[in-house]
Every structure is written in C-alpha cells, then in structure tokens.
Amino acid sequence: MVRQAHHERNIKISITYTVRPEHACPELVEGSKGFVTFYDTIMVEPFKKSCAILRGKRKNGVSFGCVCLFVLLFFVFPQSASALKTVQSTGIGVILQKDVNAARDQALKKAFSGAVEETVAGLFYFSTLSRYNDALKEILSHDPMEYIDRYRILFDRREDNLYKVEVEAGVSEEKIKRKLAEVGLIRYEGKTLALALFIQTRIDQGVPNRLMGNKEDFTRFAAQQYRTRGFEIIRDPVASEESPNSFEKLRVNNRLTALQGRRLSADAVVLGLVEIRTAKESEMPAFEEDFSVKIWVRAIRSSDAALLGIREGELMIKRTASPFMVRQLIRQKLDALLNLLGEDIRKNIQ
C-alpha cells in the first residue's frame, strides 16, 4: 500500500516490502524465520535521480528498487482513486474438520462483505431503517468482489480453531450507486440517460373485454418504472400517433426508430409489445379456455440504431382471473423485463 503526502516540492512515500533474512541486516532479523517485512518512509524529489532513505536504511538494492518502481507508477502511470473508498475490515472463519482453507475463504468473504457494508452505510442517508436494509440486502446479494477494485491483506493467520483476516479494500462507490439506482433505491447522480418509450398493447378478438377492463397504458407504467431507476423519460411520443401501424413501422426499422430518438434528444428508444392471445395460439401448455400474454421489449441506441438489448417473456392467465389480477401479473412480468433491459442499456450505451 502506498500513501503519499505533498510537502512543498518533495513527496513523502511510505512503503512496505518483504525480503529474505539473508538479504537484510543481521541485527534486524536475529531469531526470525522465513521472510521479513520492513516499513520504510522515503522522500522523493520529483524527476530527479536522487532519493534519501530517512528511516530504516538498508544496505541492499531492495529499497532503491522499490523506490524506482513506485516513482514510476505514480509519475508515469498516475492512478485516480476518487471513486474508491479505502476501508479496513476484519473477517473470522471457523475451522471445521481441519479445513483451514475453507475457514480462510470464509474469513475473507466476511471481511470483504464488511468493507462493502461500511461503504454503503457511509454513502447515503436513508429515511428509514427498512430502506437501508433493502439497499444492503441488494448489494450483499452479489459477490462483494464486484464492488472491490483492489485490496491488500493486513493480517492473515490461524488462532486456535479460528482463522482471522484483516483487509484494506478499495471499494468502488460508483458501482454501488449504479446497482442501487438500477433497483430504484436511489437516484443515480451520474450522467442521466434519456429514454423515449413506446409500448403497444394488442388484444386478440377471442379475448373477452372483461379480462382487461379498460385498456392498460403500459407506456406510462414503463415510464414510472424507469424514472425510479434513475433514467430521464422523454414525455413526447415516439410516433406522431400511437397506432398499430406506426408501431409496426418502428418495429421493423431500427434506423427509423433511432431517427425518432434523435428527434426527441433521447439516448435510446425502448419499444415493447404486450400481446394477449387465446391459449390455443400459444406454445405453452394450458387449457384452451386460458389466455397467453407474450411480452417483448428492446432498446435501440439513437446515435447509430444499434440494438442495446432485447428481453422476452410469456405467462399464462386463468380465464377466471379478475381484471385487477390480470393487470398485476402483466405488470410484474413487464417490470422484470424492463429491469433487465435497463441493465443492458447502462452496460451497452457507451
């Protein structure tokens, strides 16, 4: 781990390195076995060949080699850690059936999870405890290493029937914010992506009117869902009239869809279709009296008509279902597909 602090013209660098005992001063390694760890503080004058060892001077080439390496990394390959939070965390694993490796893995996972948990707690103010718990549950449901860009182990050893590990981890606040924004728990403060939406509803003639009641506006529903996930929604319609004919023209022509997206200053256009059919027209097993709902959504990038993602799904609805239940089932399925498509958009938009 390297820490730097500016002192006028010079830079102070603390380094940690490990050498074999035979390469170190005899008085420092008396009674030691294996490798020996040293901690040095050096002052480096930028772009000059000279450097002075201020503490723990060594009469070997290790210190100078480390100095040259770190100077090269800092001045030739500068690192930006503005989006990383450095956290120290401890994990403990229980050794069962003499399986030390499994206990160490368990301790590491707990340490990494603790580092991520501390970062989540310090990032946001949550109005309620349940909202914080929801955020934490969402983040920790994934591998904690998804949010850790770098780490080093500070403490790593067995103590009786326990294995203890302490780590210093660089946790990406950016990745945590994006994940929480995707599930609607926060509004992402980075670049807001603008979406134009057009989701058509088609109901076959064989489907009774009572099944849906009033025709559902799934475009408005999708707008609400994407807005909570941190997207900006263009209110103007994608087509001049939201008719089946207009939708079909966009469905078969990605370039026309992208053109409409540029006209609306949208980053991408999301097209979708909710189609309710009689069960006999579906490939899914069901009674003839039941009904099939087939849904697909896809996103087209406005700049070049590239396909950013497409998601499809189908569900069966009992003929005895109430209009309220039908709407709820369709909304749940559509929301799941919209969520996956939103992840595709964020991943592929660049």
C-alpha positions as CSV (number, residue, x, y, z in Angstrom):
1,M,0.0,0.0,0.0
2,V,1.4,3.4,-0.9
3,R,0.4,6.6,0.8
4,Q,1.6,10.0,-0.5
5,A,1.5,13.5,1.0
6,H,2.9,16.6,-0.6
7,H,5.4,18.6,1.3
8,E,6.3,21.7,-0.8
9,R,8.5,20.2,-3.6
10,N,9.0,16.8,-2.2
11,I,6.8,13.8,-1.9
12,K,6.7,11.5,1.2
13,I,6.0,7.8,0.4
14,S,5.5,5.0,2.9
15,I,6.3,1.6,1.5
16,T,6.1,-2.0,2.8
17,Y,8.2,-4.7,1.3
18,T,9.3,-8.3,2.2
19,V,12.7,-9.8,1.8
20,R,14.5,-13.0,2.8
21,P,16.5,-12.8,6.0
22,E,19.9,-13.3,4.3
23,H,19.3,-10.1,2.3
24,A,18.6,-7.9,5.4
25,C,20.8,-6.5,8.2
26,P,21.7,-9.3,10.6
27,E,20.8,-7.3,13.7
28,L,17.2,-6.8,12.4
29,V,16.4,-10.4,11.7
30,E,18.0,-12.2,14.6
31,G,15.7,-15.1,15.6
32,S,13.5,-14.6,12.6
33,K,12.3,-17.4,10.3
34,G,11.2,-17.2,6.7
35,F,10.6,-13.7,5.2
36,V,11.0,-10.4,7.0
37,T,8.8,-7.4,6.5
38,F,10.2,-3.8,6.6
39,Y,8.4,-0.5,6.7
40,D,10.3,2.5,5.1
41,T,9.5,6.1,4.7
42,I,11.3,7.9,1.9
43,M,11.4,11.4,0.4
44,V,11.4,11.6,-3.3
45,E,12.2,14.8,-5.3
46,P,10.2,14.5,-8.5
47,F,12.1,13.9,-11.7
48,K,15.5,13.8,-10.1
49,K,17.7,10.8,-9.7
50,S,18.5,11.3,-6.0
51,C,16.4,9.9,-3.1
52,A,17.1,9.7,0.6
53,I,16.2,6.9,2.9
54,L,15.0,8.8,6.1
55,R,14.3,5.8,8.3
56,G,15.4,2.2,8.5
57,K,18.3,2.5,5.9
58,R,19.2,-0.8,4.2
59,K,22.5,-1.6,2.6
60,N,21.0,-3.5,-0.3
61,G,19.3,-2.8,-3.6
62,V,15.7,-3.7,-2.4
63,S,14.8,-0.2,-1.1
64,F,16.1,1.6,-4.2
65,G,14.3,-0.8,-6.5
66,C,11.1,-0.3,-4.6
67,V,11.6,3.5,-4.8
68,C,12.1,3.4,-8.5
69,L,9.1,1.2,-9.0
70,F,6.7,3.4,-7.0
71,V,8.0,6.6,-8.6
72,L,7.4,5.1,-12.0
73,L,3.9,4.1,-11.0
74,F,3.0,7.5,-9.6
75,F,4.5,9.8,-12.2
76,V,4.2,7.8,-15.3
77,F,1.0,5.9,-14.6
78,P,-1.0,8.1,-12.2
79,Q,-4.0,6.4,-10.6
80,S,-7.3,8.0,-9.8
81,A,-8.9,6.8,-6.6
82,S,-11.5,9.5,-6.3
83,A,-14.3,6.9,-6.7
84,L,-12.8,4.5,-4.3
85,K,-13.3,4.4,-0.5
86,T,-10.5,2.7,1.4
87,V,-11.9,0.6,4.2
88,Q,-10.3,-1.7,6.7
89,S,-12.4,-4.7,7.7
90,T,-12.0,-8.0,9.7
91,G,-13.4,-11.4,9.0
92,I,-13.3,-14.6,11.1
93,G,-13.9,-18.1,9.8
94,V,-14.4,-21.3,11.9
95,I,-12.1,-24.2,11.1
96,L,-14.3,-27.3,10.7
97,Q,-12.9,-30.8,10.1
98,K,-9.4,-29.3,9.9
99,D,-10.3,-27.5,6.7
100,V,-8.1,-24.4,7.1
101,N,-8.5,-23.2,3.5
102,A,-12.3,-23.2,3.8
103,A,-12.1,-21.2,7.0
104,R,-9.8,-18.7,5.4
105,D,-12.1,-18.3,2.4
106,Q,-15.0,-17.7,4.8
107,A,-13.0,-15.1,6.7
108,L,-12.0,-13.3,3.5
109,K,-15.6,-13.2,2.3
110,K,-16.8,-11.8,5.6
111,A,-14.0,-9.1,5.5
112,F,-14.9,-8.1,2.0
113,S,-18.6,-8.0,2.8
114,G,-17.9,-5.9,5.8
115,A,-15.9,-3.4,3.8
116,V,-18.8,-3.1,1.3
117,E,-21.4,-2.8,4.0
118,E,-19.4,0.1,5.7
119,T,-19.2,1.8,2.3
120,V,-23.0,1.6,1.8
121,A,-23.7,2.9,5.2
122,G,-21.5,5.9,4.7
123,L,-22.7,6.8,1.1
124,F,-26.3,7.7,1.7
125,Y,-28.8,9.0,4.2
126,F,-31.7,6.6,4.3
127,S,-35.0,8.0,5.6
128,T,-36.0,4.7,7.2
129,L,-34.1,1.6,8.6
130,S,-36.1,-0.7,6.3
131,R,-34.9,1.3,3.2
132,Y,-31.3,1.0,4.4
133,N,-31.8,-2.8,4.9
134,D,-33.2,-3.1,1.4
135,A,-30.2,-1.4,0.0
136,L,-27.8,-3.5,2.0
137,K,-29.6,-6.7,1.1
138,E,-29.5,-5.9,-2.6
139,I,-25.8,-5.1,-2.6
140,L,-24.7,-8.1,-0.4
141,S,-26.8,-10.5,-2.6
142,H,-24.0,-10.2,-5.1
143,D,-20.4,-11.2,-4.8
144,P,-18.7,-8.4,-2.7
145,M,-15.7,-8.6,-5.1
146,E,-17.9,-6.9,-7.8
147,Y,-17.5,-3.7,-5.9
148,I,-13.9,-4.0,-4.8
149,D,-11.3,-2.8,-7.2
150,R,-8.2,-3.5,-5.2
151,Y,-7.2,-4.8,-1.8
152,R,-4.3,-5.9,0.4
153,I,-4.3,-8.3,3.4
154,L,-3.1,-6.7,6.6
155,F,-3.5,-9.7,8.9
156,D,-3.8,-13.3,7.9
157,R,-3.3,-16.2,10.4
158,R,-4.9,-19.1,12.3
159,E,-5.7,-18.7,16.0
160,D,-6.7,-22.0,17.7
161,N,-9.9,-23.2,15.8
162,L,-10.4,-19.8,14.1
163,Y,-8.9,-18.1,11.1
164,K,-8.7,-14.3,11.2
165,V,-8.2,-12.0,8.3
166,E,-8.0,-8.2,8.2
167,V,-8.0,-6.5,4.8
168,E,-7.7,-3.0,3.4
169,A,-10.1,-2.7,0.5
170,G,-10.7,0.0,-2.1
171,V,-14.5,-0.2,-2.6
172,S,-16.0,1.4,-5.7
173,E,-18.7,3.9,-4.7
174,E,-19.6,4.3,-8.3
175,K,-20.5,0.6,-8.8
176,I,-22.6,0.6,-5.6
177,K,-24.5,3.7,-6.7
178,R,-25.3,2.2,-10.1
179,K,-26.6,-1.0,-8.6
180,L,-28.9,0.8,-6.1
181,A,-30.1,3.0,-8.9
182,E,-31.0,0.0,-11.1
183,V,-33.4,-1.3,-8.4
184,G,-34.9,2.1,-7.7
185,L,-33.5,2.6,-4.2
186,I,-31.6,5.8,-5.1
187,R,-31.4,8.2,-7.9
188,Y,-28.1,7.9,-9.7
189,E,-26.2,11.2,-9.6
190,G,-24.0,10.5,-12.6
191,K,-25.0,11.1,-16.3
192,T,-28.7,10.6,-16.6
193,L,-29.7,8.6,-19.7
194,A,-32.7,9.9,-21.5
195,L,-35.2,7.3,-22.9
196,A,-38.1,7.6,-25.2
197,L,-40.8,4.9,-24.7
198,F,-43.4,3.3,-26.9
199,I,-45.1,0.1,-25.7
200,Q,-48.0,-1.2,-27.7
201,T,-50.9,-3.4,-26.3
202,R,-52.6,-5.9,-28.6
203,I,-55.6,-8.0,-27.5
204,D,-56.9,-10.7,-29.8
205,Q,-60.6,-10.8,-30.7
206,G,-61.0,-14.1,-28.9
207,V,-60.1,-12.5,-25.6
208,P,-63.2,-11.2,-23.7
209,N,-63.3,-7.5,-22.9
210,R,-63.8,-8.2,-19.2
211,L,-60.3,-9.7,-18.9
212,M,-58.6,-6.4,-19.0
213,G,-61.4,-3.9,-18.4
214,N,-60.1,-0.6,-19.6
215,K,-57.1,-0.8,-21.9
216,E,-53.9,-0.5,-19.8
217,D,-51.3,2.2,-20.7
218,F,-48.1,0.2,-20.3
219,T,-46.0,3.0,-21.8
220,R,-46.9,5.2,-18.8
221,F,-46.2,2.2,-16.5
222,A,-42.7,1.7,-18.1
223,A,-42.0,5.4,-17.7
224,Q,-42.7,5.3,-14.0
225,Q,-40.5,2.2,-13.5
226,Y,-37.6,3.6,-15.4
227,R,-37.9,7.0,-13.7
228,T,-37.4,5.3,-10.3
229,R,-34.3,3.6,-11.7
230,G,-32.6,6.9,-12.4
231,F,-33.5,7.4,-16.1
232,E,-34.8,10.6,-17.6
233,I,-38.0,9.9,-19.6
234,I,-38.9,11.9,-22.7
235,R,-42.6,12.8,-22.4
236,D,-43.2,13.4,-26.1
237,P,-44.5,10.4,-28.0
238,V,-42.1,8.4,-30.2
239,A,-44.6,8.3,-33.1
240,S,-47.0,11.0,-34.3
241,E,-49.8,8.7,-33.4
242,E,-49.6,5.6,-31.2
243,S,-51.4,3.3,-33.6
244,P,-50.5,-0.3,-34.5
245,N,-49.4,0.8,-38.0
246,S,-47.0,3.4,-36.5
247,F,-45.6,0.8,-34.1
248,E,-45.1,-1.7,-36.8
249,K,-43.1,0.7,-38.9
250,L,-40.8,1.3,-35.9
251,R,-40.6,-2.4,-35.1
252,V,-39.2,-3.4,-38.4
253,N,-37.0,-0.4,-39.0
254,N,-34.3,0.3,-36.4
255,R,-33.0,3.3,-38.3
256,L,-36.4,4.9,-38.3
257,T,-36.6,4.2,-34.5
258,A,-33.1,5.8,-34.0
259,L,-34.2,8.8,-36.1
260,Q,-37.2,9.4,-33.8
261,G,-34.8,9.1,-30.8
262,R,-32.5,11.8,-32.2
263,R,-35.5,14.0,-32.9
264,L,-36.5,13.7,-29.2
265,S,-32.9,14.1,-28.0
266,A,-33.1,10.7,-26.3
267,D,-30.1,8.5,-25.8
268,A,-32.2,5.4,-26.6
269,V,-35.7,4.3,-27.6
270,V,-37.4,1.5,-25.8
271,L,-40.0,-0.4,-27.9
272,G,-42.3,-3.0,-26.4
273,L,-45.3,-5.2,-27.1
274,V,-47.8,-6.7,-24.7
275,E,-49.9,-9.2,-26.6
276,I,-52.8,-11.1,-25.1
277,R,-53.9,-14.1,-27.0
278,T,-56.1,-17.2,-26.5
279,A,-54.1,-20.1,-25.1
280,K,-54.6,-22.3,-28.2
281,E,-52.4,-19.9,-30.1
282,S,-49.6,-20.2,-27.5
283,E,-46.8,-22.7,-27.4
284,M,-47.1,-23.0,-23.7
285,P,-49.2,-25.9,-22.2
286,A,-52.6,-24.7,-21.0
287,F,-56.3,-25.2,-21.2
288,E,-58.0,-23.8,-24.2
289,E,-60.1,-21.5,-22.0
290,D,-56.9,-19.8,-20.6
291,F,-55.1,-16.9,-22.1
292,S,-51.5,-16.3,-23.0
293,V,-49.6,-13.0,-22.6
294,K,-46.5,-12.6,-24.6
295,I,-44.2,-9.6,-23.9
296,W,-41.1,-8.3,-25.5
297,V,-39.1,-5.1,-25.0
298,R,-36.0,-3.9,-26.8
299,A,-33.8,-0.8,-26.8
300,I,-32.3,1.0,-29.8
301,R,-29.5,3.5,-29.5
302,S,-30.4,6.8,-31.1
303,S,-27.0,7.7,-32.4
304,D,-26.4,4.7,-34.7
305,A,-29.5,2.4,-34.4
306,A,-27.5,-0.3,-32.6
307,L,-29.5,-2.8,-30.6
308,L,-28.7,-2.4,-26.9
309,G,-30.7,-5.3,-25.7
310,I,-33.9,-7.3,-26.1
311,R,-35.9,-9.2,-23.4
312,E,-38.9,-11.5,-23.9
313,G,-41.2,-13.4,-21.7
314,E,-44.6,-15.2,-21.6
315,L,-47.1,-16.1,-19.0
316,M,-50.5,-17.9,-18.8
317,I,-53.6,-16.3,-17.2
318,K,-56.5,-18.3,-16.0
319,R,-59.9,-17.5,-17.5
320,T,-61.3,-17.0,-14.0
321,A,-58.7,-14.2,-13.1
322,S,-60.1,-10.8,-12.3
323,P,-59.1,-7.7,-14.3
324,F,-57.1,-6.5,-11.3
325,M,-55.2,-9.7,-11.1
326,V,-54.5,-9.7,-14.8
327,R,-53.1,-6.2,-14.7
328,Q,-50.9,-7.1,-11.7
329,L,-49.5,-10.2,-13.3
330,I,-48.7,-8.4,-16.5
331,R,-47.1,-5.5,-14.7
332,Q,-44.9,-7.9,-12.6
333,K,-43.7,-9.7,-15.7
334,L,-43.2,-6.4,-17.7
335,D,-41.3,-4.8,-14.8
336,A,-38.9,-7.7,-14.6
337,L,-38.1,-7.5,-18.3
338,L,-37.8,-3.7,-18.1
339,N,-35.3,-4.1,-15.2
340,L,-33.1,-6.5,-17.2
341,L,-33.3,-4.2,-20.3
342,G,-32.3,-1.2,-18.2
343,E,-29.2,-3.1,-17.1
344,D,-28.5,-3.8,-20.8
345,I,-28.9,-0.1,-21.7
346,R,-26.4,1.0,-19.0
347,K,-23.9,-1.6,-20.0
348,N,-24.0,-1.1,-23.7
349,I,-24.9,2.6,-24.2
350,Q,-21.3,3.8,-24.5
